Amino acid sequence: MTTERDDGGQAFPRSMGVSDSRADHGSEGMSLRDYFAAKAMVAFISRGECGALEVAPFAYRHADQMLKERKR
């Protein structure tokens, strides 16, 4: 059974009137979940809180928690 994870939507949404078209850009950009995880990764690495192999799962767990808290 596959469950879809809430990614928080786009981190930096833009209206279609600002850009030419989706076809020209190929992507809507990173999700808010990815953005939160990237910010957490920088903090964890700079503080030496976790090693290179564990930083991504650790950061995404924190990003998921941030998304849950954001809904409250």
Phi and psi in radians as a Rosetta constraint file:
Dihedral C 1 N 2 CA 2 C 2 CIRCULARHARMONIC -1.811 0.35
Dihedral N 2 CA 2 C 2 N 3 CIRCULARHARMONIC 2.261 0.35
Dihedral C 2 N 3 CA 3 C 3 CIRCULARHARMONIC -1.976 0.35
Dihedral N 3 CA 3 C 3 N 4 CIRCULARHARMONIC 2.408 0.35
Dihedral C 3 N 4 CA 4 C 4 CIRCULARHARMONIC -1.448 0.35
Dihedral N 4 CA 4 C 4 N 5 CIRCULARHARMONIC 2.273 0.35
Dihedral C 4 N 5 CA 5 C 5 CIRCULARHARMONIC -1.473 0.35
Dihedral N 5 CA 5 C 5 N 6 CIRCULARHARMONIC 2.462 0.35
Dihedral C 5 N 6 CA 6 C 6 CIRCULARHARMONIC -1.264 0.35
Dihedral N 6 CA 6 C 6 N 7 CIRCULARHARMONIC 2.074 0.35
Dihedral C 6 N 7 CA 7 C 7 CIRCULARHARMONIC -1.745 0.35
Dihedral N 7 CA 7 C 7 N 8 CIRCULARHARMONIC 0.038 0.35
Dihedral C 7 N 8 CA 8 C 8 CIRCULARHARMONIC 1.420 0.35
Dihedral N 8 CA 8 C 8 N 9 CIRCULARHARMONIC -0.011 0.35
Dihedral C 8 N 9 CA 9 C 9 CIRCULARHARMONIC 1.413 0.35
Dihedral N 9 CA 9 C 9 N 10 CIRCULARHARMONIC -2.932 0.35
Dihedral C 9 N 10 CA 10 C 10 CIRCULARHARMONIC -1.239 0.35
Dihedral N 10 CA 10 C 10 N 11 CIRCULARHARMONIC 2.455 0.35
Dihedral C 10 N 11 CA 11 C 11 CIRCULARHARMONIC -1.278 0.35
Dihedral N 11 CA 11 C 11 N 12 CIRCULARHARMONIC -0.643 0.35
Dihedral C 11 N 12 CA 12 C 12 CIRCULARHARMONIC -2.320 0.35
Dihedral N 12 CA 12 C 12 N 13 CIRCULARHARMONIC 1.259 0.35
Dihedral C 12 N 13 CA 13 C 13 CIRCULARHARMONIC -1.123 0.35
Dihedral N 13 CA 13 C 13 N 14 CIRCULARHARMONIC 2.620 0.35
Dihedral C 13 N 14 CA 14 C 14 CIRCULARHARMONIC -2.422 0.35
Dihedral N 14 CA 14 C 14 N 15 CIRCULARHARMONIC 2.642 0.35
Dihedral C 14 N 15 CA 15 C 15 CIRCULARHARMONIC -1.372 0.35
Dihedral N 15 CA 15 C 15 N 16 CIRCULARHARMONIC 2.664 0.35
Dihedral C 15 N 16 CA 16 C 16 CIRCULARHARMONIC -1.121 0.35
Dihedral N 16 CA 16 C 16 N 17 CIRCULARHARMONIC -0.392 0.35
Dihedral C 16 N 17 CA 17 C 17 CIRCULARHARMONIC -1.233 0.35
Dihedral N 17 CA 17 C 17 N 18 CIRCULARHARMONIC -0.338 0.35
Dihedral C 17 N 18 CA 18 C 18 CIRCULARHARMONIC -1.398 0.35
Dihedral N 18 CA 18 C 18 N 19 CIRCULARHARMONIC -0.641 0.35
Dihedral C 18 N 19 CA 19 C 19 CIRCULARHARMONIC -1.892 0.35
Dihedral N 19 CA 19 C 19 N 20 CIRCULARHARMONIC 2.950 0.35
Dihedral C 19 N 20 CA 20 C 20 CIRCULARHARMONIC -1.143 0.35
Dihedral N 20 CA 20 C 20 N 21 CIRCULARHARMONIC -1.021 0.35
Dihedral C 20 N 21 CA 21 C 21 CIRCULARHARMONIC -3.000 0.35
Dihedral N 21 CA 21 C 21 N 22 CIRCULARHARMONIC 2.851 0.35
Dihedral C 21 N 22 CA 22 C 22 CIRCULARHARMONIC -1.114 0.35
Dihedral N 22 CA 22 C 22 N 23 CIRCULARHARMONIC -0.638 0.35
Dihedral C 22 N 23 CA 23 C 23 CIRCULARHARMONIC -1.043 0.35
Dihedral N 23 CA 23 C 23 N 24 CIRCULARHARMONIC -0.609 0.35
Dihedral C 23 N 24 CA 24 C 24 CIRCULARHARMONIC -1.260 0.35
Dihedral N 24 CA 24 C 24 N 25 CIRCULARHARMONIC -0.505 0.35
Dihedral C 24 N 25 CA 25 C 25 CIRCULARHARMONIC -1.770 0.35
Dihedral N 25 CA 25 C 25 N 26 CIRCULARHARMONIC -0.415 0.35
Dihedral C 25 N 26 CA 26 C 26 CIRCULARHARMONIC 1.279 0.35
Dihedral N 26 CA 26 C 26 N 27 CIRCULARHARMONIC -0.146 0.35
Dihedral C 26 N 27 CA 27 C 27 CIRCULARHARMONIC -2.726 0.35
Dihedral N 27 CA 27 C 27 N 28 CIRCULARHARMONIC 2.676 0.35
Dihedral C 27 N 28 CA 28 C 28 CIRCULARHARMONIC -1.612 0.35
Dihedral N 28 CA 28 C 28 N 29 CIRCULARHARMONIC 0.032 0.35
Dihedral C 28 N 29 CA 29 C 29 CIRCULARHARMONIC 1.696 0.35
Dihedral N 29 CA 29 C 29 N 30 CIRCULARHARMONIC -3.061 0.35
Dihedral C 29 N 30 CA 30 C 30 CIRCULARHARMONIC -1.376 0.35
Dihedral N 30 CA 30 C 30 N 31 CIRCULARHARMONIC 2.698 0.35
Dihedral C 30 N 31 CA 31 C 31 CIRCULARHARMONIC -1.407 0.35
Dihedral N 31 CA 31 C 31 N 32 CIRCULARHARMONIC 2.868 0.35
Dihedral C 31 N 32 CA 32 C 32 CIRCULARHARMONIC -1.114 0.35
Dihedral N 32 CA 32 C 32 N 33 CIRCULARHARMONIC -0.601 0.35
Dihedral C 32 N 33 CA 33 C 33 CIRCULARHARMONIC -1.069 0.35
Dihedral N 33 CA 33 C 33 N 34 CIRCULARHARMONIC -0.799 0.35
Dihedral C 33 N 34 CA 34 C 34 CIRCULARHARMONIC -1.090 0.35
Dihedral N 34 CA 34 C 34 N 35 CIRCULARHARMONIC -0.712 0.35
Dihedral C 34 N 35 CA 35 C 35 CIRCULARHARMONIC -1.099 0.35
Dihedral N 35 CA 35 C 35 N 36 CIRCULARHARMONIC -0.825 0.35
Dihedral C 35 N 36 CA 36 C 36 CIRCULARHARMONIC -1.054 0.35
Dihedral N 36 CA 36 C 36 N 37 CIRCULARHARMONIC -0.762 0.35
Dihedral C 36 N 37 CA 37 C 37 CIRCULARHARMONIC -1.118 0.35
Dihedral N 37 CA 37 C 37 N 38 CIRCULARHARMONIC -0.720 0.35
Dihedral C 37 N 38 CA 38 C 38 CIRCULARHARMONIC -1.091 0.35
Dihedral N 38 CA 38 C 38 N 39 CIRCULARHARMONIC -0.743 0.35
Dihedral C 38 N 39 CA 39 C 39 CIRCULARHARMONIC -1.114 0.35
Dihedral N 39 CA 39 C 39 N 40 CIRCULARHARMONIC -0.723 0.35
Dihedral C 39 N 40 CA 40 C 40 CIRCULARHARMONIC -1.128 0.35
Dihedral N 40 CA 40 C 40 N 41 CIRCULARHARMONIC -0.704 0.35
Dihedral C 40 N 41 CA 41 C 41 CIRCULARHARMONIC -1.006 0.35
Dihedral N 41 CA 41 C 41 N 42 CIRCULARHARMONIC -0.784 0.35
Dihedral C 41 N 42 CA 42 C 42 CIRCULARHARMONIC -1.043 0.35
Dihedral N 42 CA 42 C 42 N 43 CIRCULARHARMONIC -0.791 0.35
Dihedral C 42 N 43 CA 43 C 43 CIRCULARHARMONIC -1.131 0.35
Dihedral N 43 CA 43 C 43 N 44 CIRCULARHARMONIC -0.808 0.35
Dihedral C 43 N 44 CA 44 C 44 CIRCULARHARMONIC -1.128 0.35
Dihedral N 44 CA 44 C 44 N 45 CIRCULARHARMONIC -0.730 0.35
Dihedral C 44 N 45 CA 45 C 45 CIRCULARHARMONIC -1.203 0.35
Dihedral N 45 CA 45 C 45 N 46 CIRCULARHARMONIC -0.763 0.35
Dihedral C 45 N 46 CA 46 C 46 CIRCULARHARMONIC -1.146 0.35
Dihedral N 46 CA 46 C 46 N 47 CIRCULARHARMONIC -0.517 0.35
Dihedral C 46 N 47 CA 47 C 47 CIRCULARHARMONIC -1.570 0.35
Dihedral N 47 CA 47 C 47 N 48 CIRCULARHARMONIC -0.110 0.35
Dihedral C 47 N 48 CA 48 C 48 CIRCULARHARMONIC 1.217 0.35
Dihedral N 48 CA 48 C 48 N 49 CIRCULARHARMONIC 0.480 0.35
Dihedral C 48 N 49 CA 49 C 49 CIRCULARHARMONIC -1.354 0.35
Dihedral N 49 CA 49 C 49 N 50 CIRCULARHARMONIC -0.336 0.35
Dihedral C 49 N 50 CA 50 C 50 CIRCULARHARMONIC -2.752 0.35
Dihedral N 50 CA 50 C 50 N 51 CIRCULARHARMONIC 2.765 0.35
Dihedral C 50 N 51 CA 51 C 51 CIRCULARHARMONIC -1.456 0.35
Dihedral N 51 CA 51 C 51 N 52 CIRCULARHARMONIC 3.012 0.35
Dihedral C 51 N 52 CA 52 C 52 CIRCULARHARMONIC -1.045 0.35
Dihedral N 52 CA 52 C 52 N 53 CIRCULARHARMONIC -0.639 0.35
Dihedral C 52 N 53 CA 53 C 53 CIRCULARHARMONIC -1.328 0.35
Dihedral N 53 CA 53 C 53 N 54 CIRCULARHARMONIC -0.398 0.35
Dihedral C 53 N 54 CA 54 C 54 CIRCULARHARMONIC -1.853 0.35
Dihedral N 54 CA 54 C 54 N 55 CIRCULARHARMONIC -0.091 0.35
Dihedral C 54 N 55 CA 55 C 55 CIRCULARHARMONIC -1.160 0.35
Dihedral N 55 CA 55 C 55 N 56 CIRCULARHARMONIC -0.711 0.35
Dihedral C 55 N 56 CA 56 C 56 CIRCULARHARMONIC -1.136 0.35
Dihedral N 56 CA 56 C 56 N 57 CIRCULARHARMONIC -0.922 0.35
Dihedral C 56 N 57 CA 57 C 57 CIRCULARHARMONIC -1.049 0.35
Dihedral N 57 CA 57 C 57 N 58 CIRCULARHARMONIC -0.659 0.35
Dihedral C 57 N 58 CA 58 C 58 CIRCULARHARMONIC -1.099 0.35
Dihedral N 58 CA 58 C 58 N 59 CIRCULARHARMONIC -0.785 0.35
Dihedral C 58 N 59 CA 59 C 59 CIRCULARHARMONIC -1.156 0.35
Dihedral N 59 CA 59 C 59 N 60 CIRCULARHARMONIC -0.708 0.35
Dihedral C 59 N 60 CA 60 C 60 CIRCULARHARMONIC -1.210 0.35
Dihedral N 60 CA 60 C 60 N 61 CIRCULARHARMONIC -0.573 0.35
Dihedral C 60 N 61 CA 61 C 61 CIRCULARHARMONIC -1.080 0.35
Dihedral N 61 CA 61 C 61 N 62 CIRCULARHARMONIC -0.723 0.35
Dihedral C 61 N 62 CA 62 C 62 CIRCULARHARMONIC -1.192 0.35
Dihedral N 62 CA 62 C 62 N 63 CIRCULARHARMONIC -0.685 0.35
Dihedral C 62 N 63 CA 63 C 63 CIRCULARHARMONIC -1.085 0.35
Dihedral N 63 CA 63 C 63 N 64 CIRCULARHARMONIC -0.743 0.35
Dihedral C 63 N 64 CA 64 C 64 CIRCULARHARMONIC -1.076 0.35
Dihedral N 64 CA 64 C 64 N 65 CIRCULARHARMONIC -0.709 0.35
Dihedral C 64 N 65 CA 65 C 65 CIRCULARHARMONIC -1.141 0.35
Dihedral N 65 CA 65 C 65 N 66 CIRCULARHARMONIC -0.669 0.35
Dihedral C 65 N 66 CA 66 C 66 CIRCULARHARMONIC -1.118 0.35
Dihedral N 66 CA 66 C 66 N 67 CIRCULARHARMONIC -0.710 0.35
Dihedral C 66 N 67 CA 67 C 67 CIRCULARHARMONIC -1.136 0.35
Dihedral N 67 CA 67 C 67 N 68 CIRCULARHARMONIC -0.687 0.35
Dihedral C 67 N 68 CA 68 C 68 CIRCULARHARMONIC -1.103 0.35
Dihedral N 68 CA 68 C 68 N 69 CIRCULARHARMONIC -0.789 0.35
Dihedral C 68 N 69 CA 69 C 69 CIRCULARHARMONIC -1.128 0.35
Dihedral N 69 CA 69 C 69 N 70 CIRCULARHARMONIC -0.644 0.35
Dihedral C 69 N 70 CA 70 C 70 CIRCULARHARMONIC -1.071 0.35
Dihedral N 70 CA 70 C 70 N 71 CIRCULARHARMONIC -0.545 0.35
Dihedral C 70 N 71 CA 71 C 71 CIRCULARHARMONIC -1.318 0.35
Dihedral N 71 CA 71 C 71 N 72 CIRCULARHARMONIC -0.333 0.35
